[in-house]
Amino acid sequence: MRLIVLIPAVLIAASACAPATSTAAPSATTRASATPTGSAPTARLDGLAARPVGAKGVVARRWYTLADGLSRDDARISITIPHVDAAPGQPRARLRLTGRTVDLAPAGPSDWVGVLPLDGATVGEQTVEFIVRLRDGTDTVIDAPTFVLSAPEYVVWTLDFEGDAAGDAEMANTAAIADALRLPMTVMWNPRVWTTTQVSTARADAMLAWTRGRVAKGDEVALHVHMWTDFVRAAGLVPRTAPNWAGRSDGYDVPLTAYSEAETRTLVDYSLRLMAEHGLPKPSSFRGGGLFANAANLRAVAALGFTADCSATPAGPFGRLQLPWTLAADAQPYYPARDDANAAGDLPLLEAPTIAGNTYGQTTTSIGAIAQADLRMIAPPGQPQAQKRALTVVSHPGTIDATERAAIEALFRAFDPYRYDRDAGPLRFVTLAQLAKAYAR
């Protein structure tokens, strides 16, 4: 069951003027009350005569996540203390777990607001104690609402252009999914469309215009390469047609692992030059065709300034070839070793394994198994996550017809009970570049 918390409007309006954090409760002081002219001043101790009745404390969200390299959230809080001037009681809020205490600022006749840092708090349900001081010098808790603190979970939706033609209808379906469900995309551009006669100039221009439009909306542009023979030849290398995973002769199904580190650098550098010439921003994320890459390939990619790769995937066959990966089905992001892409090391390139499924050819019926497998890799609804988790999904803008669109929508709607932007859980949809920031060392 989802807990819906109503937030007083004053919380938003006045939180910007919340006072600086205090780590200890202020001591009682004496203040003079206003008196008529000619009367002798009287003094009274700070503090309320009695514990206020009916006070209601509010935490702005039910869900908060531990700070990462991408974002940091502090808890915005407020309390309504009706029918009493609470100022002498010095209203404060304290995070019970850490003892961190902040003073609250007045935001109206009965309302007090503040921002409570979550530094040092651990995963689990948290309690915020709203405190006032009484005239006898003691503090009393007048309300104690709770919230959940979790490690963040992430879903990355990557979309591979394959280097062939993508139609307007399929690209429109792709954009419609992202816009309707509020999903950022990592659009993995393939520059082969500019090196072949198999894709018309008009079609390549339409695909480029669509990609630029997505970048303008905040989506990421990344790089995806297949070893098409015309693309490899245009880069100045001798193309190969073997080994291959599908028995083709055009190089599309030749793995990147068939090319050396120096050749990989040539191919990727050529791709970056083509993208710059056509007005696309320099990408920081990469994926090899067919999910093939090895340590030599990744060294070349990292040397050219990329910060994230998602070529990795769980171990197994791919067509006629064996994938170069030995990873588990739920493998999580890591920094690879320079001489072993499957082992953790010090290569400055985050490897984000594609573990959450490929939507190509899926229907609303078949996608159910993928959705259930994905959900088993994150915390159950309503439960906090102990450690960061990331799921990377792959689709293709050139194949998303009405059937696949419905399947993708069903997959992503399965995450609704977990979404952070709906205050339902700790799960965020992010781009691959954002994921690299979240896991930054």
N, C-alpha and C positions, 0 to 999 in steps of 0.2 A: 504494500500500500504506500502510495506517495504522500508525504506530509507537505501540505501547502502552507507556507508562512506568509501572512499579510504584513507588509512593511510600512510603517508610518511614512507619510510623504516627507515629514521633516527629516527622516534619516538621510534621504538623498539630498535634500536641499541644504542641510547644515553640516554634512559630514566633512566637507572641505575645510571647515573651520575648527575641527576637533583639535584639542590641545595636544602638545607633545606627550609621548609615552612617559609614564612614571612607573618605576618598578617597586615602589613602596607606598603604602597608604600615608597620606599627609597627616601630621599630628594636629591635635586640636589647638585652635588659637582663639584669641578674644577679639571680637569686633564690636565697635560702638554702633548702636542703633540710632536712627535719626530721632531727634527730640525737638519739641517746640523751642523757639527762641526764648532765652531767659531761664529755661529749665536746666537743672543739673543733668549732665549726661549719665545714662545708665549703661551698664555692660552686661553682656550675657555670653556664655560659652557657646562656641560653635557646636552644632549637633542638633538632631531632631529630638523632640520630647518623647516621641513614641515611634515604633516601627510603622511605616506607612501601610495602609490597607489597600488592596486592589492594584498594586503596581504590576505592570506587564512588560517584561523584557522580550526583545526580539533580536534574533540573528538574521541578517539579510538573506542568507542562503541556508538550505539544508545541507548542501554538499560543498566542501572545500577540498583542494588537493595540495599535496606537498609541493613546495617550490621546486622548479626544475630550471634548466637553462633557457626555457622558453617563456615562462610566466611565473609570477608570484602573486598570491592572493592573501590579503589580510581580511579578517572578519569585520564587516561593518555592522555595528550594533546600535540599538536604541532602547530606551525604556520610557514608559509613560508612568508618571507618579502623580495621580490625580489628587485634587483637594488639599494640597499642601505645598508650601514653599520649600522645595528640597535643597535649596542652595546651602543652608547651614549644615546639611548632612553630607556635603561634598560627594555627590554620586560618583561612583567608580564602577569599573567592570574588571573582573579577574578571570583568567583562564585557569580553571581548577587544576588541570594537570601540571602546568608549569609554574603557576603562581604569578605569571605576568599580569600586571595591573596597569590600567590606564584611567586617567581622569576623563570624565564626560563633560561635554559642553552643553549649555542650555540651548534649546532650539524652539522654544515656545513656553507658554505658561506651565505646561506639565511635562514637557518632553526634553530628553537628554540624549545626546548622540556621541559616538566615538568610533575609533578604528582600533581593533585589537590584533596586534601581530601574532602570528602563529609559529614563530621561530621556536624550535626545540620541542614542539608537540609531535607526538607519534601517531601512527595510524589507529583509528578507532573512534568511538563516539566521544565527543568532547562536551564539557559543561562550562557555560559562561555564568559566573556568579555576579549579579548586580548587587552592589553594596552601598549602604549609607552609614554614616556615623551618628551615634546617639549622644545625648548630652553627657552621659556618664563616661564618655571616651571609648566605648566599645563599638565595634562594627557589627552590622547585622546584614544578612543576605535577604533581599526582598523579592528576588525571583532568580531562577536558574534554568534557562532554556538550554537545549542541546543542539548539536549539529554533528555531522560525520566528516572526519578527515581521512582522506584516502591518498594512496599513491595514484598518480594519473595513469589512465589507459588511453591509447591512441589508435585511431584507424586512419590509414593512408590509402587514398584511392589514386592509383596510377593508371594512366591511359596511354597505351603505346600506339603511336603511328608506326606502321610497318615499312614505310617506304614505297607503298603502292597508293592507288587512288582511294580516298575516302569520300563518300557521297554527302551531299548537303543534308539529306533526310537523317542519315545516321549521326552526323555531327549535331544536328538540331536536337535529336533525342538525347544525346550525351549532355548537351547544355541544359536541357529541360530537367533532367534528373538532378544535376548539380544545383540549379536555381531553386527548384521546388523543395528539395530536401535540405538546402543550405549546406552543401558539401564542397569544401575546397578541392580542387583537382591538381594533380601533378601531371601536366600534359607533356608526354615524352616525345618530342619532335624527332622525326627521322629525315635528315637532309638528302637522302637518296633521291627524293622527288625532283631535285634540281640537277641530277646527273644522268637522267634516263629519258628516253623517248617514249617510255611506256606510260608516263603520266604527263598529260598535256599541261602547257603553261597555264591555261585558264583554271584547270583543276588544282594545280599546285598553288596558284594565287588564292583560290577560294579557301583552301586548307590553311594557308598562311594567315589570311584575313580572320578566319575563325579563331586561330590560335592567338593572334594579337588581341582579339576581342576578349578572350578569356584572361590573358595577362592583365588587361586593363581592369578586369573585375577582381583582380587579386590572386588569380591562380598562378601556380608555378609553371615555368617552362623548363623542361629537362631535356636530356639527350638519350636517344635510343638508336642503336645501330644494328643492322643486319649486314651480312657480308655479301650483298649483291655484287655480282662480278662487275657491272658497269660502275658502281660506286667505288669499289676497290681500285679499279683501273683509273678512274678519274682522280683518285687520291695519289696516283703515281706508283702504285704497287702492282705486283703480279697477282691476279685473283686465283683462288682455289675453288674447286667444285667438290672436294672431298677432304676430310670426312664430312658426312652430312646426315641429318636425322630423318629426312623424308624422301631421299632418292631424287631430288631435283637437280637441275643442271645450271641454274641461274645464280647460285651462291647464297640465296636467301637462307637456306638451311645448313650452311656451313657455320660451325660455332666459332665465336671469337677466340676461343682457346687454340684454334689452328694457326693463329697469328702471334708473332713474338711480341715482347714488350716494346721494342723499337717500332715495329709495324703498327701496334695498337696506338702508340703515341702519334704516329703519322696520320692514322685514320681519324682519331679523335680531334687532333689539331685541325685537320682539314674540315671536319664537321663544324668546329667552332668558327672557323673563318667564313664558311658558307652562311651560318646563322647570323653572324654579325653583318655580313653584306646584305642580308635581307631584313635587317632591322629588328631581329630578335635579341633579347638580353642574353648575356653570357650565362649558361646554365651552371648549376652547382651540383646537380644530381644526375645519375647515370644508370643505365641498365643495358646489358648485353643481350643480343637477340637470342631467343630460346632459353633465357636464364642461364647462359653459359658465360663463365669468366673464371680465371684462375689468378694466382698471386701476381704473375707477370702482367696480366691485363690490368689488375687493380693498381699496381705500382704506377703504370703509365697514366691511368686516370687520375690518381692522386697527385702526380707530378704536375698535371695541367690545372690544378686548383679546384678540383671537385671535392666536395665535403661529404657526399652520401652516395651510396650505391645500393641497388636493390636487385642485383642479379642473382643473389643467393636464394636457394629454395631447398626444401627437404630432399634428402637422398632418394635416388631412384632413376629409372630409365626415362628417356625422352625420345620417342620414336625409336630409331635404330641405334641410338647412342645412349651411353650411360652419362648422367649428369656428373659434373665434376665435384658435386657437393656431398658431404657426409653428415649433414646437419639433421637434427631431430625435427619431427613434424611441427613442434611448437617453438622452434629456435627463435631467440630474441636478438635485438640489435647488439652488435659488438664491433670493436675495432680489430680488424684482421692483422695477423702477423705478415711481415713483408715476404716471407718465403712459404706461407701456407695460408691460403684464403679461408680455410675451414677452422683455423685456430685463432684464438685471441692474441693480439700483439699490439704493436705501436704504429701501424700504418695510419696516417691522419685522415682516415676515410671511414665514416660510419657505414657498416654493412647492415642493412635492414632487410632481412630475409622475407621473400614473398611467400607467406604461409597461409594467407586467408582466402585463397582460391582465385581461379580464373573464370570470369563470367562468360567467356566465349561459348556460344551454343547452349547456354542454360535457359531453362524455362522456369516459370513460377513453381512448378512441381519439383524439378530436379535441384533447384537452388536451395531447397529446404535442408538438404543434407550438409551443404556448405555452411549455411547459416548456423546450424546446430553445432557443427565442429568449431566454428569461430567462437560461438558463445561459451563453449566449454573451456576456452583458453583465457577467459577473463573471469572476474569475480561474479558470483550470482547477483541477481537484482537486489538492491538494498544493502549489499555487503561491501565494505571497503576493500580495496586492493592492497596487498602487503608490499608489492614491489612494482615498479613501472612495467607496463606490458604494451607491446605494439603489434598491430595486425596490418599487413600490407596486402591489398587486393589489386588485381590487374584486370583491366578491360581494354578494349580497342575501339577508338572512335569510328573506325571504318566498318564495324560489324554490328553496331547497336541498332538493330531493327526493333519493331514494336515488341516482339517476343522477348528479346534479350533485355530491352528496356524494362519491361514489367518484372523480369527476374531480378535485375539489379535493384529496382525500387523495393522489391520484397526483401532482398538481402539487407539493405541499409535500414529499412524500417524495423528489422529485428533488433536493431541497436537502440531503438527509441527509449526503452526503460533504463538505459545506462547513460544517456547523454547529459553532459555537463552543462551545455548551453540551455537545457530545459530544467536544470536543477534536479535531475532525476538520478544522477550517478556521476562517476569520475571519468567518463569516456569523452574524449575530444576527437573530432575529425580535423586532421592537420595535413599539410603538404609534407613532402619528403624533406625539403629544406628546413621546415619548422621542426621536424623530428630530429634532424641533425643538431639543431640548437638545444632541443630538450635533453639530448644525450651528450651534449658537449662536455669534454673533459677539462 
